[in-house]
Amino acid sequence: MVVGYVGSFAGLTLSGIILSVADWRALFYVNIPIGVFGVFWARVRLHEIVATDPERKIDWIGFVTFSAGLTLILLALSLFSYGAGGTFSGILMLAGGVLMIFIFAWKEGRTQAPLLDLSLFKIRRFAAGNFAWILQGIPWIGMTVLATFYLQLGLGLSPLQAGLAYIPIDGTVFGTAFLGGWLSDKYGGRIIFSSASIIVCSIGYILMAIVATNGNEFQFLLALVLAAVGAGVYISPNAADVMDSVPPERRGVASGVRATIQYFLNAFSYGWIVLLLTLGIPYGTLTSLIQNNVVGLDLAKQAQFLQGVKLTLFVLAIVNIFALAPQLLAMSKQSRLGRKPTKAKGTPQLF
């Protein structure tokens, strides 16, 4: 989890460096050597230690319905961003996507080898903790895109300058993620740490919104660091409590569910953040600013963009604070008493 969160920000730093010496196509080319290395490294280091069951077939229906549903929802978000011109088509795609996801959920409960084991969501702490993570993760991942737009289109920084500005954020997330895990393991109270970090993160978003129209880079980055503290501390306590809620023999499956949610968050957040921006600034104005980048910025359009950023950040703060409700629902007796969690055994607690 820590590696994933830090990697998402480190990628922004690296991309700023790459764009200072090459064009945008290099951002795709750089994945080729990384992918080749990953294949060979996995071949050398990873070994199967569990016997596979030849009777368990791939869940093709689950694969098709989930992929199609997610794709249609993402396309709908893009069409909504265009304004009135894409509203009708967006509604049709959104309805189709939701239908596909509904069929996927219905089918997964009736197949012998489901693509995604939804029965785990009968465990209260697992379901509530993951739902809280979704409500916390969508604003945070979307904010990484929003902040990139703001630093370049709002403040006029170059890609290299924007990438270097993220270095303190990288370090903050990395350090506080380990700190949050160490504190919650040492003193217990995972839910307390998770809930407090959600509040801190929302405060950071609100402060970012307040200073967004001032054009002050230092104030904006300082508020971003505060949000990064909240997001970093949140990672380990939430993940540990969710994984501790399932029996030991199901933790591999639970980890797969978490990974699926992470990919969903990444895909959904990017489209969602552009949609939010276009609620405050026309899509044509946004694309015009992106195409012009820091060269020949239209001041009127830039001011309109800053107002859109401010509105979006307030929305992110509201969505993020809603994560408190399921996070508190995940509170167990041991969390309330502040004791360290014990290994899961016996029948898991259900709704």
C-alpha positions in Angstrom: 0.0 0.0 0.0 2.8 2.4 0.9 4.7 1.6 -2.3 1.6 2.1 -4.3 0.8 5.5 -2.8 4.4 6.8 -3.0 4.7 5.4 -6.5 1.7 7.5 -7.7 3.4 10.7 -6.5 6.9 9.7 -7.5 5.6 9.1 -11.0 4.5 12.7 -11.2 8.0 13.8 -10.2 9.6 11.5 -12.7 7.3 12.6 -15.5 8.2 16.2 -14.9 11.8 15.4 -15.3 11.2 13.3 -18.4 9.1 16.1 -20.0 11.9 18.6 -19.5 14.2 16.6 -21.9 11.7 14.8 -24.1 8.1 15.1 -25.4 5.0 13.4 -23.9 5.5 10.2 -25.9 8.5 9.4 -23.7 6.0 8.9 -20.8 4.8 5.8 -22.6 8.2 4.6 -23.9 9.7 4.5 -20.4 7.3 1.7 -19.5 8.9 -0.7 -21.9 12.2 -1.2 -20.1 10.4 -1.2 -16.8 8.0 -3.9 -18.1 10.8 -6.0 -19.5 12.7 -5.9 -16.2 9.5 -6.7 -14.3 8.9 -9.8 -16.4 12.4 -11.2 -15.9 12.6 -10.2 -12.2 9.2 -11.9 -11.5 10.4 -15.0 -13.4 13.5 -15.2 -11.2 12.1 -14.2 -7.8 8.5 -15.4 -7.7 7.7 -19.0 -7.3 4.4 -20.8 -7.0 4.0 -22.5 -3.6 0.4 -23.5 -3.8 -1.0 -26.3 -6.0 -3.4 -25.1 -8.5 -6.9 -26.6 -9.0 -7.3 -27.6 -12.7 -11.1 -27.8 -12.2 -11.3 -24.0 -11.4 -11.9 -22.3 -14.7 -11.5 -18.6 -15.5 -14.6 -16.6 -14.8 -15.0 -15.2 -18.3 -18.5 -13.8 -17.7 -17.3 -11.9 -14.6 -14.3 -10.6 -16.6 -16.4 -9.3 -19.5 -19.2 -7.8 -17.4 -16.8 -6.0 -14.9 -14.5 -4.7 -17.6 -17.4 -3.6 -19.8 -19.2 -1.9 -16.8 -16.1 0.0 -15.7 -15.3 1.1 -19.3 -18.8 2.4 -19.9 -18.8 4.3 -16.6 -15.5 5.9 -17.4 -16.6 6.8 -20.9 -19.8 8.3 -19.4 -17.7 10.5 -17.1 -15.7 11.8 -20.1 -18.9 12.5 -22.1 -20.4 14.4 -19.1 -17.3 16.6 -19.1 -18.1 17.8 -22.6 -21.2 19.5 -21.4 -24.7 19.3 -23.0 -23.4 17.8 -26.2 -22.5 14.5 -24.4 -25.2 14.4 -21.7 -27.6 12.0 -23.5 -24.9 9.6 -24.6 -23.3 9.8 -21.2 -26.6 8.8 -19.5 -26.9 5.8 -21.8 -23.4 4.7 -21.1 -23.7 5.2 -17.4 -26.9 3.2 -17.3 -25.2 0.4 -19.3 -22.2 0.5 -17.1 -24.3 0.2 -13.9 -26.3 -2.6 -15.5 -23.1 -4.5 -16.3 -21.7 -4.1 -12.8 -25.1 -5.3 -11.4 -24.9 -8.4 -13.6 -21.3 -8.9 -12.5 -22.3 -8.8 -8.8 -25.2 -11.1 -9.4 -23.1 -13.6 -11.3 -20.2 -13.7 -8.9 -22.4 -15.0 -6.1 -23.5 -17.9 -8.3 -20.2 -19.2 -9.8 -17.8 -21.8 -8.4 -14.7 -19.8 -9.0 -15.6 -16.1 -8.9 -13.4 -13.4 -10.4 -14.0 -11.4 -7.2 -15.1 -13.1 -4.0 -17.9 -10.8 -2.9 -18.8 -13.0 0.1 -16.0 -11.3 2.0 -18.2 -8.2 2.1 -20.4 -10.0 4.5 -17.7 -9.3 7.1 -18.6 -5.9 8.7 -15.1 -4.6 9.2 -13.9 -5.7 5.8 -16.9 -4.1 4.0 -16.9 -0.9 6.0 -13.1 -0.5 5.9 -12.9 -0.9 2.2 -15.9 1.5 1.6 -14.1 4.1 3.8 -11.0 3.5 1.7 -12.9 4.2 -1.5 -14.3 7.4 -0.2 -10.9 8.5 1.0 -9.0 7.3 -2.0 -11.1 8.8 -4.8 -10.5 12.4 -3.5 -6.8 11.7 -2.8 -5.9 10.1 -6.2 -8.0 12.7 -8.0 -6.2 15.5 -6.1 -2.9 14.3 -7.6 -4.2 15.1 -11.1 -5.8 18.4 -9.9 -2.7 19.6 -8.2 -0.7 18.9 -11.3 -3.1 21.0 -13.4 -3.0 23.7 -10.7 0.8 24.0 -10.5 1.2 24.3 -14.3 -2.0 26.0 -15.4 -2.8 28.0 -12.3 0.7 29.0 -11.2 2.5 28.8 -14.5 5.2 26.3 -13.5 7.0 24.2 -16.0 6.5 20.4 -16.0 10.0 20.1 -14.4 9.2 22.6 -11.7 5.9 21.0 -10.9 7.5 17.6 -10.7 10.2 18.8 -8.4 7.5 20.5 -6.2 6.1 17.0 -5.5 9.3 15.7 -3.9 8.4 16.9 -0.4 5.0 15.3 -0.9 6.6 12.0 -1.8 8.7 12.1 1.4 5.7 13.1 3.5 3.5 10.2 2.3 6.3 7.7 2.6 7.3 8.8 6.1 3.8 9.2 7.6 2.6 5.9 6.2 5.2 4.0 8.1 4.6 6.2 11.1 0.9 5.5 11.1 1.5 1.8 10.9 4.1 1.9 13.7 1.9 4.0 16.0 -1.3 1.9 15.4 0.6 -1.4 16.0 2.3 -0.1 19.1 -0.6 1.6 20.8 -3.6 0.0 19.1 -6.6 2.1 18.1 -6.4 1.6 14.4 -9.9 3.1 13.9 -8.9 6.2 15.9 -5.8 6.8 13.8 -7.7 6.2 10.5 -10.5 8.5 11.6 -8.2 11.3 12.7 -6.2 11.1 9.5 -9.4 11.5 7.4 -10.2 14.7 9.3 -6.6 16.0 8.8 -6.8 15.2 5.1 -10.1 17.1 4.7 -8.6 20.1 6.5 -5.7 20.0 4.0 -8.2 20.0 1.1 -10.1 23.0 2.6 -6.9 25.0 3.1 -5.8 24.2 -0.5 -9.2 25.5 -1.7 -8.9 28.7 0.4 -5.4 29.6 -1.0 -6.0 28.3 -4.6 -7.1 31.6 -5.9 -4.2 33.5 -4.2 -1.6 32.1 -6.6 0.8 31.5 -3.7 2.8 28.4 -4.4 4.2 28.0 -0.9 0.8 28.2 0.8 -0.7 25.7 -1.6 2.1 23.2 -1.2 2.0 23.6 2.6 -1.7 22.8 2.6 -0.9 19.9 0.3 1.7 18.6 2.7 -1.0 18.6 5.5 -3.3 16.6 3.2 -0.4 14.2 2.5 0.1 13.7 6.3 -3.5 12.6 6.6 -3.4 10.4 3.5 -0.1 8.8 4.6 -1.2 8.1 8.2 -4.4 6.6 6.9 -2.8 3.9 4.7 -1.5 1.4 7.2 -4.1 1.4 10.0 -6.9 1.0 7.5 -5.2 -1.8 5.5 -4.2 -3.6 8.6 -7.7 -3.5 10.2 -9.3 -4.7 6.9 -6.9 -7.6 6.5 -7.1 -8.5 10.1 -10.9 -8.8 9.8 -10.7 -11.9 7.6 -9.6 -15.4 8.5 -5.9 -16.1 7.8 -6.7 -18.5 5.0 -8.7 -15.9 3.1 -6.2 -13.1 3.3 -4.8 -13.8 -0.1 -8.2 -13.4 -1.6 -8.8 -10.3 0.5 -5.5 -8.8 -0.8 -6.8 -9.4 -4.4 -10.0 -7.6 -3.6 -7.9 -4.6 -2.3 -5.8 -4.6 -5.4 -9.0 -4.6 -7.6 -10.3 -1.6 -5.6 -7.0 0.2 -6.0 -7.2 -0.2 -9.8 -10.8 1.0 -9.8 -9.8 4.1 -7.7 -7.0 5.0 -10.2 -9.3 4.6 -13.2 -12.4 6.4 -11.8 -10.6 9.2 -10.0 -8.9 10.6 -13.1 -12.1 10.9 -15.1 -14.1 12.1 -12.1 -11.7 15.0 -11.3 -12.0 16.3 -14.9 -15.8 16.2 -14.6 -15.7 18.2 -11.4 -13.4 20.8 -13.0 -15.8 21.2 -15.9 -18.6 22.1 -13.4 -16.7 25.3 -12.7 -15.0 25.9 -16.0 -16.2 25.0 -19.5 -14.5 21.9 -21.1 -13.4 24.0 -24.0 -11.7 26.5 -21.7 -9.9 23.7 -19.8 -8.6 22.1 -23.0 -7.5 25.5 -24.3 -5.4 26.0 -21.2 -3.9 22.6 -21.4 -3.0 23.0 -25.0 -1.4 26.4 -24.4 0.3 25.1 -21.1 2.5 27.9 -19.6 2.9 29.7 -23.0 0.5 32.5 -23.7 -1.9 31.9 -20.8 -5.2 33.8 -21.1 -5.6 35.6 -17.7 -9.4 35.5 -17.8 -9.4 31.8 -18.5 -6.8 31.2 -15.9 -8.9 33.0 -13.3 -11.9 30.9 -14.3 -9.7 27.8 -13.9 -8.7 28.8 -10.4 -12.3 29.1 -9.4 -12.9 25.7 -10.8 -10.0 24.3 -8.8 -11.4 25.9 -5.6 -14.8 24.4 -6.1 -13.4 21.0 -6.9 -11.2 21.0 -3.7 -14.2 21.8 -1.5 -16.1 18.8 -3.1 -13.0 16.6 -2.4 -13.1 17.7 1.2 -16.8 16.8 1.6 -16.4 13.4 -0.1 -13.3 12.6 2.0 -15.1 13.5 5.3 -17.9 11.1 4.4 -15.3 8.3 4.8 -15.6 8.8 8.5 -19.0 7.1 8.6 -18.0 3.7 7.3 -14.6 3.9 9.1 -16.4 4.3 12.4 -18.8 1.5 11.5 -15.7 -0.7 11.1 -14.9 -0.1 14.8 -14.5 -3.4 16.6 -14.6 -4.0 20.4 -10.8 -4.3 20.5 -10.4 -1.0 18.6 -12.7 0.8 21.1 -10.7 -0.5 24.0 -7.4 0.5 22.3 -5.9 -3.0 22.5 -3.7 -4.5 19.8 -5.7 -6.7 17.4 -5.2 -10.5 17.7 -5.1 -13.0 14.9 -8.5 -13.7 13.3 -9.9 -17.1 14.2 -13.2 -18.8 14.1 -16.2 -17.5 12.3 -15.8 -13.8 11.1 -18.2 -11.2 12.4 -21.0 -10.7 9.9 -23.6 -8.0 9.4 
